[in-house]
Each structure stands twice: as C-alpha cells, then as structure tokens.
Amino acid sequence: MPRPTALPPSSKSLTVLSRLLIPPLPGGMSAPIAAGSSSGISEIDRDGFEDLLTLANSNHVVVRGLTAALQCLRGAQDEMRAGWVATALAAERARIHNAMPFLHAICAAFEEEGLDVTVIKSLDHWPDLGSDLDLYTNAGPETVAQLMMKRFRAKVATRSWGDRLARKWNFDVPGLPEAVEVHMGRLGQTGEQIALASRIAGRARLVRIEDHTFRVPAVSDRLMISTLQRMYRHFYFRLCDIVDTAELSSAGAIDYEDLRSSANASGIWEGVATYLAIVSDYVKQYRGTGLYLSRLVTDAARFGGKEVYFGRGFLRVPILPQSAHLYGTQLAGLLRKRELHSSARLGLLPWLATAAAVGQKITGSDKGIW
C-alpha cells in the first residue's frame, strides 16, 4: 500500500499512468507520447513513485499500471526503480489473493441458500480489484444479514443517509480488510433504479477468474452501473473506468442497440452516451484514436472529454450545468413513467449533496451522509 501523502497525487503521475495504461496503437503515435521517448516512469524519483502509487491505488489500476511499468523498467535495465515497482506489485497481488477466496465463499453461501447474487463493479477491473467487494441481490436485508453473520461472523457497519436511500449494507468480515457492500433490490445513489436492478440477476453472465466462477452483470448493465456511479453520483472518473470501458470496446463486447434500449428504460441513456464519449476522448489523447462509437452514442452524448479536468486525484466531471442536466433528464423520465416513489427518492439527491458539502467544509469529512 502507498505511504500517506499530505497532498493529492500530481498531474504528472496521471500522465505517466495514462501513458502506461493506454499506449499508442502499433504504427500510430499520440500527442503525449510524441512529446517524449517513454512513459516517463524512468524519470521519477522515490517520492514521485509514491505519488504515482497513491494515484494508481485510488484509481484501481495498481496491477495493470505497475505491470506495464515493470516491463518498461526491466527493458531499460533500471533495477532500482524496477525493485520499487516489484515490491509494490507483490503487496497488491497479496491483497487481492487474500480477498478472492472470501468473495467466492460469500457468493457460494448465497447460492447455497437459494439466493441470487451478482458481483458488481469489483471484478470490472480485473486483474485489479476494487477497494470494496460489491454485490447485488434481490434478497431482503434480514435474510442477507443473518447469512453474513452466521456464515462469516460479519458485523453490520454504520449506515449513512445515502446508504439507507440506496438500500445498501456494508459488512465487516474478520480477516478481510475490504468491506462487503451488498445492494439489495435497488441501484442508484438514492435507490431510484428499480427497473435496472430487477434485470441484473436474469441477465447476468458467468466469468471464470483464476479458479473461481462468478456471476457478473451483462455488459450493458455493467456500463449502466458505471454510469450511475460516475455521471450521477461521484461526478468523477477513475482511470480504471477509462481502461475497463476501452477494453470492452476493443473486444467488440458492447451491443449498442441493447445498451440504448436498456438505458432508455432506466432514464439514463444521455448519461451513458456521455460517459462513453468522455472515455473515447480520453483514450484518443494517449492512443491516437478513440473508441469506435455507434452513431446512437455520439448523437445522444451531451458533452465529452474537453469538459473533464484533473483534480484531487480523479478526472472530474463538471456538475453545473452538464451533470445537472443529466440529473434533470433522469428525474423527468421517472415522473413521465409515474414512478413517483423513485422520483421522490431521486429528488432528495441535491439535499444530500448539499449536506455532504457542508459536512465536508465543517468537519473535513462527509461520512454519515454519503
């Protein structure tokens, strides 16, 4: 794990990591790469490496970023920096190696009890792993809590206002540093997404990772969950979002007709299209070419990568007026479908955001709200 730093990671670390993670295509050269002969990893000192490691950790790209860095450094016979990277990479792989059996055992326990369970978000970044283990189930809170406490001696973590609205619970499991976050019956920051949530289990697909098999969302559902998190909740991207989505696009895994249909049903198609446009523009900076995007996407996107900026360790999405428009469109869609309960929940989002901002200013933390 990276050492704590007083300041957020620098834009230099973002550039180095992005060059490592999004290399130019064969025969092509993007502008940032053309400006220098390498990714820049050979030019950083020890403090610079710790800064980069902090950024890689918060952006869930430690394994992929450091693996690429290690290849560069060994090719340059830079044993000192290669040693820094190899040590940090081994520590992260050990963390993941510890977490994966827990994740598999928890999923198996749900299935043994006849409960549906889908791993959301956490495995999108493989071979990296998120900081929490996120699950979705249609099972009720009492059933899930009893299972987690009985089978894993878990304790229910304190819930924030946002957790209660989103209908999610966090469990602390002995021996597992990562929290297990279980979403139950709803998705979205305020739990406004019932239709999307109800389809997750039926559309889930199986993936095999190492010696374990997991149920994960269909590609369209995965992209919608990412969009809800980035465009409607946090208003920032992690580098893993860029890399994960680029990999899906390169593999031809995105069914744009299904994605549009599903996102329209959830009232977030403009948000999904904008999410993809931002990813494409960012990839183009480093690869030399963006994603192949269907005309369905480019016509619906409200803005792209030009509006995104780096701040406090993440790629920030402007809230006003861009994201505010997406929020208004989602709310209007729920009202048109007469989903009044979900509309009322979503209507609380600005108040939660205001309370979080005030709490952050007064106490330095928004805990208890988000």
RODO-2510 file (C-alpha; in nm, 4 decimals, decimal comma):
residues 370
     n   res          X          Y          Z
     1     m     0,0000     0,0000     0,0000
     2     p     0,1243     0,3516    -0,0753
     3     r     0,2522     0,5741     0,2023
     4     p     0,0149     0,8512     0,3097
     5     t     0,0850     1,1839     0,1460
     6     a    -0,0140     1,5325     0,2541
     7     l    -0,1113     1,6443    -0,0955
     8     p    -0,3293     1,4735    -0,3584
     9     p    -0,1442     1,3000    -0,6433
    10     s     0,0026     1,5207    -0,9132
    11     s    -0,0988     1,5598    -1,2760
    12     k     0,2468     1,4271    -1,3693
    13     s     0,1572     1,0925    -1,2120
    14     l    -0,1708     1,0930    -1,4068
    15     t     0,0191     1,1434    -1,7323
    16     v     0,2703     0,8671    -1,6584
    17     l    -0,0008     0,6205    -1,5559
    18     s    -0,2147     0,7056    -1,8579
    19     r     0,0794     0,6507    -2,0922
    20     l     0,1446     0,3128    -1,9319
    21     l    -0,2186     0,2028    -1,9414
    22     i    -0,3195     0,3435    -2,2810
    23     p    -0,0209     0,3001    -2,5134
    24     p    -0,0487     0,4180    -2,8747
    25     l    -0,1661     0,1655    -3,1303
    26     p     0,1022    -0,0026    -3,3464
    27     g     0,2091     0,2338    -3,6195
    28     g     0,0484     0,5319    -3,4502
    29     m     0,1674     0,7966    -3,2084
    30     s    -0,0469     1,0104    -2,9831
    31     a     0,0461     1,3650    -2,8878
    32     p     0,1567     1,2962    -2,5270
    33     i     0,3816     1,0085    -2,6308
    34     a     0,5293     1,2056    -2,9199
    35     a     0,6461     1,4667    -2,6702
    36     g     0,8819     1,2209    -2,5005
    37     s     1,0664     0,8986    -2,5692
    38     s     0,8999     0,6975    -2,2902
    39     s     0,6117     0,6895    -2,0478
    40     g     0,8193     0,8900    -1,8020
    41     i     0,8405     0,6085    -1,5457
    42     s     1,2236     0,6074    -1,5718
    43     e     1,2409     0,9729    -1,4728
    44     i     1,0618     0,9678    -1,1378
    45     d     1,2354     0,9696    -0,8002
    46     r     1,1223     0,7794    -0,4897
    47     d     0,8746     1,0488    -0,3845
    48     g     0,7407     1,0590    -0,7385
    49     f     0,6907     0,6838    -0,7317
    50     e     0,4966     0,7037    -0,4054
    51     d     0,2822     0,9763    -0,5604
    52     l     0,2164     0,7549    -0,8634
    53     l     0,1404     0,4560    -0,6416
    54     t    -0,1116     0,6576    -0,4413
    55     l    -0,2856     0,7584    -0,7638
    56     a    -0,2820     0,4030    -0,9004
    57     n    -0,4315     0,2737    -0,5772
    58     s    -0,7189     0,5238    -0,5637
    59     n    -0,7878     0,4658    -0,9335
    60     h    -0,7852     0,0823    -0,9067
    61     v    -0,5078     0,0280    -1,1629
    62     v    -0,2185    -0,0837    -0,9414
    63     v    -0,1693    -0,4269    -1,1015
    64     r    -0,2144    -0,3152    -1,4612
    65     g    -0,0214     0,0085    -1,4218
    66     l     0,2708    -0,1406    -1,2316
    67     t     0,2900    -0,4464    -1,4576
    68     a     0,3362    -0,2152    -1,7560
    69     a     0,5857    -0,0047    -1,5574
    70     l     0,7872    -0,3112    -1,4617
    71     q     0,8148    -0,4184    -1,8242
    72     c     0,9426    -0,0733    -1,9214
    73     l     1,1943    -0,0560    -1,6381
    74     r     1,3306    -0,4052    -1,6913
    75     g     1,3642    -0,3311    -2,0603
    76     a     1,5662    -0,0231    -1,9665
    77     q     1,7668    -0,2269    -1,7105
    78     d     1,6614     0,0180    -1,4397
    79     e     1,6953    -0,2232    -1,1471
    80     m     1,6434     0,0357    -0,8737
    81     r     1,3043     0,1555    -0,9943
    82     a     1,2086    -0,1960    -1,1026
    83     g     1,2654    -0,3020    -0,7411
    84     w     1,0280    -0,0327    -0,6117
    85     v     0,7635    -0,1421    -0,8584
    86     a     0,8054    -0,5155    -0,7966
    87     t     0,7685    -0,4716    -0,4194
    88     a     0,4504    -0,2658    -0,4518
    89     l     0,3084    -0,5032    -0,7120
    90     a     0,3680    -0,8051    -0,4884
    91     a     0,1896    -0,6325    -0,1986
    92     e    -0,1161    -0,5541    -0,4116
    93     r    -0,1321    -0,9067    -0,5518
    94     a    -0,1165    -1,0414    -0,1972
    95     r    -0,4141    -0,8214    -0,1011
    96     i    -0,6134    -0,9491    -0,3964
    97     h    -0,5074    -1,3095    -0,3301
    98     n    -0,6477    -1,2754     0,0215
    99     a    -0,9761    -1,1181    -0,0924
   100     m    -1,0721    -1,3531    -0,3764
   101     p    -1,1444    -1,6665    -0,1665
   102     f    -1,3667    -1,4538     0,0595
   103     l    -1,5575    -1,3196    -0,2401
   104     h    -1,6063    -1,6685    -0,3806
   105     a    -1,7116    -1,8133    -0,0447
   106     i    -1,9684    -1,5362     0,0102
   107     c    -2,1175    -1,5847    -0,3364
   108     a    -2,1280    -1,9621    -0,2819
   109     a    -2,3065    -1,9125     0,0523
   110     f    -2,5777    -1,7039    -0,1172
   111     e    -2,6274    -1,9712    -0,3814
   112     e    -2,6404    -2,2498    -0,1228
   113     e    -2,9237    -2,0610     0,0469
   114     g    -3,1095    -2,0290    -0,2839
   115     l    -3,0417    -1,6532    -0,3088
   116     d    -2,9381    -1,4735    -0,6256
   117     v    -2,6111    -1,2817    -0,6099
   118     t    -2,4159    -1,0884    -0,8732
   119     v    -2,0738    -0,9310    -0,8287
   120     i    -2,0997    -0,5695    -0,9461
   121     k    -1,8145    -0,3224    -1,0049
   122     s    -1,5416    -0,5088    -0,8134
   123     l    -1,4429    -0,7521    -1,0904
   124     d    -1,4782    -0,4989    -1,3738
   125     h    -1,1147    -0,4012    -1,3156
   126     w    -0,9582    -0,7478    -1,3174
   127     p    -0,6649    -0,8220    -1,2712
   128     d    -0,7117    -0,5255    -1,0379
   129     l    -0,9732    -0,5392    -0,7637
   130     g    -1,1769    -0,2586    -0,6129
   131     s    -1,1367    -0,1345    -0,2576
   132     d    -1,4728    -0,2902    -0,1604
   133     l    -1,6397    -0,6159    -0,2606
   134     d    -1,9700    -0,5104    -0,4173
   135     l    -2,2643    -0,7475    -0,4578
   136     y    -2,6224    -0,7151    -0,5787
   137     t    -2,9104    -0,9374    -0,4661
   138     n    -3,2880    -0,9334    -0,4651
   139     a    -3,2882    -1,0941    -0,1204
   140     g    -3,4153    -0,8967     0,1775
   141     p    -3,1982    -0,7258     0,4403
   142     e    -3,2824    -0,9612     0,7266
   143     t    -3,2040    -1,2681     0,5174
   144     v    -2,8727    -1,1271     0,3985
   145     a    -2,7698    -1,0037     0,7439
   146     q    -2,8430    -1,3426     0,9005
   147     l    -2,6414    -1,5194     0,6314
   148     m    -2,3434    -1,2858     0,6678
   149     m    -2,3416    -1,3016     1,0479
   150     k    -2,3981    -1,6761     1,0718
   151     r    -2,1630    -1,7906     0,7960
   152     f    -1,8882    -1,5277     0,8193
   153     r    -1,9244    -1,3723     1,1663
   154     a    -1,9739    -1,0401     0,9907
   155     k    -2,0762    -0,7182     1,1604
   156     v    -2,3035    -0,4595     1,0013
   157     a    -2,1166    -0,1323     0,9512
   158     t    -2,2753     0,2016     1,0385
   159     r    -2,5036     0,3162     0,7569
   160     s    -2,5082     0,6689     0,6162
   161     w    -2,8162     0,8537     0,4917
   162     g    -2,7090     0,7701     0,1376
   163     d    -2,6690     0,4014     0,2238
   164     r    -3,0229     0,3883     0,3570
   165     l    -3,1703     0,5546     0,0500
   166     a    -2,9643     0,3373    -0,1840
   167     r    -3,0694     0,0291     0,0149
   168     k    -2,7194    -0,0996     0,0631
   169     w    -2,5463    -0,2513     0,3623
   170     n    -2,1754    -0,2804     0,4393
   171     f    -2,0438    -0,5803     0,6304
   172     d    -1,7090    -0,6135     0,8061
   173     v    -1,5799    -0,9706     0,7843
   174     p    -1,2985    -1,0968     1,0105
   175     g    -0,9795    -1,1494     0,8115
   176     l    -1,0997    -0,9382     0,5189
   177     p    -0,9750    -0,5768     0,5122
   178     e    -1,2200    -0,4844     0,2368
   179     a    -1,5825    -0,4111     0,3260
   180     v    -1,8507    -0,6262     0,1645
   181     e    -2,1092    -0,3880     0,0202
   182     v    -2,4425    -0,5508    -0,0643
   183     h    -2,7037    -0,3665    -0,2713
   184     m    -3,0498    -0,5100    -0,2194
   185     g    -3,3351    -0,4611    -0,4658
   186     r    -3,2326    -0,1117    -0,5761
   187     l    -2,9483     0,0659    -0,7536
   188     g    -2,8540     0,4311    -0,7897
   189     q    -2,7393     0,6881    -0,5356
   190     t    -3,0879     0,7188    -0,3851
   191     g    -3,2142     0,3720    -0,4762
   192     e    -3,4184     0,5178    -0,7606
   193     q    -3,3283     0,2447    -1,0096
   194     i    -3,5741    -0,0404    -0,9617
   195     a    -3,6164    -0,1476    -1,3265
   196     l    -3,2422    -0,1792    -1,3853
   197     a    -3,1937    -0,3617    -1,0557
   198     s    -3,4722    -0,6084    -1,1286
   199     r    -3,2992    -0,7216    -1,4505
   200     i    -2,9496    -0,7736    -1,3108
   201     a    -2,9876    -1,1365    -1,1981
   202     g    -3,1726    -1,2551    -1,5091
   203     r    -2,9194    -1,1034    -1,7491
   204     a    -2,6046    -1,1900    -1,5518
   205     r    -2,3272    -1,3914    -1,7155
   206     l    -2,0648    -1,6266    -1,5764
   207     v    -1,6953    -1,5406    -1,5771
   208     r    -1,4071    -1,7529    -1,4585
   209     i    -1,1290    -1,5769    -1,2722
   210     e    -0,8368    -1,7899    -1,1616
   211     d    -1,0006    -2,0963    -1,0022
   212     h    -1,3350    -1,9306    -0,9245
   213     t    -1,6543    -1,8714    -1,1208
   214     f    -1,8669    -1,5626    -1,0560
   215     r    -2,1896    -1,4140    -1,1845
   216     v    -2,1338    -1,0617    -1,3150
   217     p    -2,3697    -0,8178    -1,4918
   218     a    -2,4323    -0,8235    -1,8653
   219     v    -2,2083    -0,5751    -2,0454
   220     s    -2,4914    -0,3240    -2,0953
   221     d    -2,5871    -0,3443    -1,7279
   222     r    -2,2232    -0,3100    -1,6243
   223     l    -2,1897     0,0110    -1,8270
   224     m    -2,5117     0,1499    -1,6819
   225     i    -2,3961     0,0778    -1,3267
   226     s    -2,0664     0,2539    -1,4045
   227     t    -2,2568     0,5483    -1,5485
   228     l    -2,4770     0,5779    -1,2410
   229     q    -2,1651     0,5858    -1,0265
   230     r    -1,9668     0,8336    -1,2361
   231     m    -2,2222     1,0640    -1,4012
   232     y    -2,4972     1,0696    -1,1384
   233     r    -2,3196     1,0163    -0,8074
   234     h    -1,9490     1,0896    -0,7727
   235     f    -1,9040     1,3185    -1,0761
   236     y    -1,5525     1,1902    -1,1330
   237     f    -1,3882     0,9099    -1,3282
   238     r    -1,1189     0,6732    -1,2105
   239     l    -0,8581     0,5598    -1,4601
   240     c    -0,9974     0,2079    -1,4240
   241     d    -1,3268     0,3299    -1,5754
   242     i    -1,1377     0,4521    -1,8812
   243     v    -0,9311     0,1364    -1,9209
   244     d    -1,2155    -0,1074    -1,8443
   245     t    -1,4519     0,0532    -2,0950
   246     a    -1,1820     0,0779    -2,3617
   247     e    -1,1190    -0,2952    -2,3244
   248     l    -1,4891    -0,3723    -2,3706
   249     s    -1,4967    -0,1582    -2,6833
   250     s    -1,1793    -0,3118    -2,8281
   251     a    -1,3227    -0,6602    -2,7725
   252     g    -1,6432    -0,5669    -2,9586
   253     a    -1,8413    -0,6576    -2,6459
   254     i    -2,0781    -0,3576    -2,6463
   255     d    -2,4209    -0,4135    -2,8037
   256     y    -2,5244    -0,0530    -2,8645
   257     e    -2,8859    -0,1332    -2,9502
   258     d    -2,9301    -0,3280    -2,6270
   259     l    -2,7448    -0,0596    -2,4331
   260     r    -2,9654     0,2191    -2,5673
   261     s    -3,2851     0,0233    -2,5085
   262     s    -3,1868    -0,0707    -2,1542
   263     a    -3,0594     0,2764    -2,0655
   264     n    -3,3694     0,4451    -2,2074
   265     a    -3,5840     0,2179    -1,9898
   266     s    -3,3844     0,3411    -1,6893
   267     g    -3,3913     0,7071    -1,7952
   268     i    -3,0135     0,7396    -1,8245
   269     w    -2,9347     0,6983    -2,1948
   270     e    -2,7928     1,0508    -2,2284
   271     g    -2,5733     0,9824    -1,9262
   272     v    -2,4474     0,6533    -2,0707
   273     a    -2,3738     0,8135    -2,4080
   274     t    -2,1880     1,0997    -2,2379
   275     y    -1,9896     0,8518    -2,0258
   276     l    -1,8767     0,6710    -2,3422
   277     a    -1,7905     0,9980    -2,5182
   278     i    -1,5703     1,1037    -2,2249
   279     v    -1,3903     0,7684    -2,2259
   280     s    -1,3377     0,7862    -2,6021
   281     d    -1,1939     1,1381    -2,5893
   282     y    -0,9560     1,0486    -2,3069
   283     v    -0,8344     0,7338    -2,4841
   284     k    -0,7745     0,9364    -2,8016
   285     q    -0,5303     1,1634    -2,6149
   286     y    -0,2977     0,8697    -2,5488
   287     r    -0,3781     0,6033    -2,8071
   288     g    -0,4122     0,8380    -3,1010
   289     t    -0,7646     0,7173    -3,1765
   290     g    -1,0770     0,6959    -2,9638
   291     l    -1,3296     0,4177    -2,9215
   292     y    -1,5468     0,3036    -3,2054
   293     l    -1,8762     0,4607    -3,1020
   294     s    -2,2072     0,3971    -3,2677
   295     r    -2,3907     0,6993    -3,4087
   296     l    -2,6514     0,6206    -3,1438
   297     v    -2,3942     0,7272    -2,8841
   298     t    -2,2490     1,0354    -3,0498
   299     d    -2,5943     1,1784    -3,1218
   300     a    -2,7076     1,1360    -2,7597
   301     a    -2,3921     1,2490    -2,5757
   302     r    -2,4309     1,5862    -2,4031
   303     f    -2,0581     1,6607    -2,3773
   304     g    -1,7197     1,4906    -2,3997
   305     g    -1,3688     1,4838    -2,2654
   306     k    -1,2943     1,8541    -2,3153
   307     e    -1,5073     1,9368    -2,0119
   308     v    -1,3290     1,6857    -1,7842
   309     y    -1,0392     1,8052    -1,5678
   310     f    -0,7968     1,6511    -1,3186
   311     g    -0,8435     1,7451    -0,9553
   312     r    -0,7837     1,5844    -0,6145
   313     g    -0,6681     1,2575    -0,7658
   314     f    -0,9515     1,1962    -1,0143
   315     l    -1,0833     1,3067    -1,3529
   316     r    -1,3613     1,5473    -1,2557
   317     v    -1,6928     1,5939    -1,4361
   318     p    -1,8417     1,9445    -1,4040
   319     i    -2,1652     1,9413    -1,2065
   320     l    -2,3050     2,2662    -1,3477
   321     p    -2,4558     2,2806    -1,5976
   322     q    -2,3626     1,9486    -1,7595
   323     s    -2,4326     1,6881    -1,4895
   324     a    -2,7263     1,8884    -1,3561
   325     h    -2,8924     1,8467    -1,6964
   326     l    -2,8448     1,4691    -1,6834
   327     y    -2,9965     1,4604    -1,3348
   328     g    -3,2961     1,6610    -1,4541
   329     t    -3,3465     1,4295    -1,7515
   330     q    -3,3412     1,1217    -1,5299
   331     l    -3,5901     1,2762    -1,2869
   332     a    -3,8212     1,3843    -1,5688
   333     g    -3,8126     1,0333    -1,7124
   334     l    -3,9165     0,8795    -1,3812
   335     l    -4,2003     1,1291    -1,3484
   336     r    -4,3245     1,0556    -1,7014
   337     k    -4,3420     0,6861    -1,6149
   338     r    -4,5280     0,7757    -1,2936
   339     e    -4,2609     0,6112    -1,0798
   340     l    -4,3462     0,8517    -0,8030
   341     h    -4,1691     0,6688    -0,5210
   342     s    -3,8427     0,6547    -0,7154
   343     s    -3,8887     1,0178    -0,8235
   344     a    -3,9263     1,1253    -0,4616
   345     r    -3,6082     0,9383    -0,3651
   346     l    -3,4137     1,0933    -0,6522
   347     g    -3,5458     1,4349    -0,5563
   348     l    -3,3551     1,4067    -0,2291
   349     l    -3,0189     1,3898    -0,4077
   350     p    -2,9488     1,7687    -0,4188
   351     w    -3,0243     1,7932    -0,0471
   352     l    -2,7880     1,5067     0,0294
   353     a    -2,5195     1,6633    -0,1863
   354     t    -2,5613     1,9959    -0,0063
   355     a    -2,5452     1,8290     0,3346
   356     a    -2,2329     1,6395     0,2297
   357     a    -2,0661     1,9579     0,1078
   358     v    -2,1470     2,1388     0,4326
   359     g    -2,0242     1,8450     0,6407
   360     q    -1,7032     1,8286     0,4385
   361     k    -1,6403     2,2001     0,4921
   362     i    -1,7109     2,1946     0,8660
   363     t    -1,5605     1,8601     0,9718
   364     g    -1,3394     1,7666     0,6779
   365     s    -1,5497     1,4554     0,6131
   366     d    -1,8833     1,3684     0,4507
   367     k    -1,9156     1,0431     0,6447
   368     g    -2,2648     0,9776     0,7706
   369     i    -2,4165     1,1366     0,4597
   370     w    -2,2843     0,9548     0,1534
***
